[in-house]
Structures are given as structure tokens and as C-alpha cells.
Amino acid sequence: MLNIEEPTAAQRRLVLDQASPVPLYHQLRVALEESWRLRFGPENDLPTEREIMDQFQVSRITVRRALDEMMA
């Protein structure tokens, strides 16, 4: 039997809003920072660009801009 659970509040916040006036790369940066704090620690590596692209259904340039903003 497939177990499909309702997403948690934290998971719902990790969905990007294409219609929002907030740029996708900024939404993605916030989502990555939140998910990182919830699931990982500073000693862990970030997911690959490809994994982030697949998870959030965004382009590579959006991922790059979000990561660049995080590192700034």
C-alpha cells in the first residue's frame, strides 16, 4: 500500500509561487535555507544543482542565482 501523507507546514513553505512578485531565485534561496536548517547541519553538503532543479522545477540559472545569493 502506498503511504501518501499530507505535507507538513515546513514542506508547504518549500513550494515556490510562480505568480508571486518575489523573484523565484529569492524564493528558492529562502526555501533552501529553511530546508537546510530543518534537515541538515553546517557539516553537510547542499544538494546538487540538478537535484535542486528537479525538486523545485526551476532552471539552472535560478538555482545559480539562489546559491550565489546564499554565499554572498
Beta strands, then each sheet from edge to edge (+ up, - down):
end
